[in-house]
Amino acid sequence: MATIREESDYDSSRSSLTAPGSRRSWISDIGSSSSVSVRSFGGGWDAPAASCRHKPHKANQAEWEAIRRVRAATGHIGLEHFRLVRRLGSGDLGNVYLCQLREPWSTGCLYAMKVVDKDALAFRKKLRRAEVEREILRTLDHPFLPTLYADFEASHYACLVMEFCPGGDLHVARQRQPGRRFSISSARFYVAETVLALEYLHMMGVVYRDLKPENVLVRGDGHIMLSDFDLSLKCDVVPRLLRHNSLPHNASAAAGRADTAKPSCVPPIQPVLSCLFKGVHKCHAKEEAARKKPGDGEADSADGASSEPADTNPELVVEPVSARSKSFVGTHEYLAPEVISGQGHGSAVDWWTLGVFMYEMIYGRTPFKGESNEKTLANIIKQPLAFPRVEAASGREWDEHLRAQDLMSQLLAKNPKKRLGGSTGSAEVKRHDFFRGVNWALVRSVRPPEVPKPPPAVPPLPAQKKVLMMSRKERREPYNPVRSDERFEYF
Ligand SMILES: Nc1ncnc2c1ncn2[C@@H]1O[C@H](COP(=O)(O)OP(=O)(O)OP(=O)(O)O)[C@@H](O)[C@H]1O
């Protein structure tokens, strides 16, 4: 899937790259510069990496421990400490390799190393993108986002050492499903984890902007990890207290539903997929009856008007809902209308892409795809949302489809102000009935729909291994770290 990249957010010069019909991400230059709240990262590649060493979520991992031991023994970590095993994939910025530390005691630990050629990127005026990605990765510490173990340079290459995901991506995983579609319960699992990852990113002031199944990787334990942050927007988050009567209609209604929910609705703590997602909660029945029919793309949601609560319970919003960028960034089929129209966009674009993502996972195609990229963009702006006919095996499955369609309708509201999540952020998305029964705090402990097979064992290193060191003469030559004892084509 083509991704669109426009460099103006980070004061880099503009470039455009389109791949009609493909699903690659791209940026083009039709936007003007971003208006408010875009924060530029300081320092470039030489900036210190102190923050990437503190990752409480992964502190006890063997992978961290191994990196720490190398750092303690040698005072630094660099390319010479790693052995590249094979290429995992390549993207617009560089190649990603499976690798392991050379120290024999650490051979069980596998990492993914993204290698970007800084000279080539500087020539293509994309260096800033790579820097942004590295800065974002350094700050992340969340179960569904990549852990950056180390970043360093080797000659004109910049290397990011991250958690390795052996399960591939959700685009490939979907092709393996019956009918190339995920079941509703599997889709709910992946969408719920994605919501939590987006929520964290937003709270860190990051608008992701490139959600698509190709960028959602599956970790060894079957849980997800969002990848590829070179299109993300970093902005300042200014916490705001939102009063309910100042919310747009649908947000207000969603907030009202939450406020009136009784504590008895809280599901029991059962960190198993089937239990978590069972959702037999009678207290939702009334809301269900009141809920509007799915299929209306704008989801103006007039319901809830009568139940609008008194202004006694204001909501704290700590997500960049009012950030504004005018960059033309994303992947054609996933672009939000406000990105296409260039009117300025903020974190609401991620809730739009969540709607497209969910649609593709459940129906096997995106909702506005046309015969050409131009037609796709026109459809996104004008075409009302429609759902394919589904054949449900039971009444319960039918109800689940209706709930899914209602959520997609609200996420795919063309007006970002009326979009679920567009005003108060993730809280209103998480309250939607589709997630009924999801215990958000324990999603990371839920049993995933599929757990990937462990990756094949990496063959041991050749006996007469030497630490990769470059002579002065070698340093002057074009960089090529291929060692004669390892028949492997690097970078
Ligand atoms: N942590 C990882 N574990 C396993 N595979 C990975 C990992 N990170 C990336 N990959 C693989 O490498 C490919 C390229 O990675 P990535 O998308 O980050 O590169 P990119 O240059 O930023 O690409 P893009 O053109 O989409 O911006 C991915 O499609 C994926 O298959």
The ligand as an ORCA input file, in Angstrom:
! r2SCAN-3c Opt
* xyz 0 1
  N      10.636     -5.515     14.518
  C      10.478     -6.195     13.382
  N      10.387     -7.537     13.401
  C      10.203     -8.227     12.249
  N      10.116     -7.651     11.033
  C      10.204     -6.316     10.949
  C      10.392     -5.517     12.115
  N      10.423     -4.213     11.740
  C      10.272     -4.208     10.408
  N      10.148     -5.454      9.917
  C       9.983     -5.838      8.510
  O      10.711     -4.954      7.691
  C       9.865     -4.291      6.740
  C      10.328     -2.846      6.568
  O      10.270     -2.178      7.809
  P       9.747     -0.707      7.964
  O       8.332     -0.671      7.467
  O       9.947     -0.238      9.352
  O      10.716      0.079      6.990
  P      10.498      1.482      6.331
  O      11.704      1.761      5.516
  O      10.163      2.502      7.361
  O       9.229      1.206      5.443
  P       8.120      2.178      4.883
  O       8.426      2.332      3.444
  O       6.815      1.408      5.082
  O       8.173      3.440      5.673
  C       8.483     -4.435      7.292
  O       7.534     -4.529      6.280
  C       8.544     -5.725      8.098
  O       8.232     -6.810      7.254
*
